[in-house]
Amino acid sequence: MTAFDDDNPNPRGELTLQVVPLPSDTNANGDVFAGWLVKQMDIAAATMAGRISRGRSATVAMDRMEFLSPLRVGSQVSCYCELVDIGRSSMKINVEVWMLDRFAKTPRKVTEGLFVYVAIDDQGRIREVPDQPQ
């Protein structure tokens, strides 16, 4: 996997979350907050981590992110997740974000980032990730 592969015109991974940013999600300049977008990415990756771990999981790290283009209010934001690596208790999930402007015909990539999760039990202790079907 090559991180930040801007030459790839199509999303990698599974569509995991779609959402539309509203005016309340913007800063004083009218741009969507980067923090709002990171939150959506974390929700998408957590959804995949929960399915893989078959239970609770917790975010333990996020790798670098570069914002390639601004995100506009009213655009359709799509988060695509791809399991990159799985360890005894950890899961590395790459999240790509693509945006479709209200008046555009083709989506464009906004950012991507690598999220690391660990499987946890009901007491918040690290546990093993169940064996995955082949």
Buried (B, 14 or more C-beta within 10 A) or exposed (E): EEEBEEEEEEBBBBEBBEBEBEEEBBEEEEBBBEEBBBEBBBBBBBBBBBBBBEBBBBBBEBEEBEEBEEBBBEBBBBBBBBBBEBEEBBBBBBBBBBBBBEEEEEBEBBBBBBBBBBBBEEEEEBBEBEEEEE
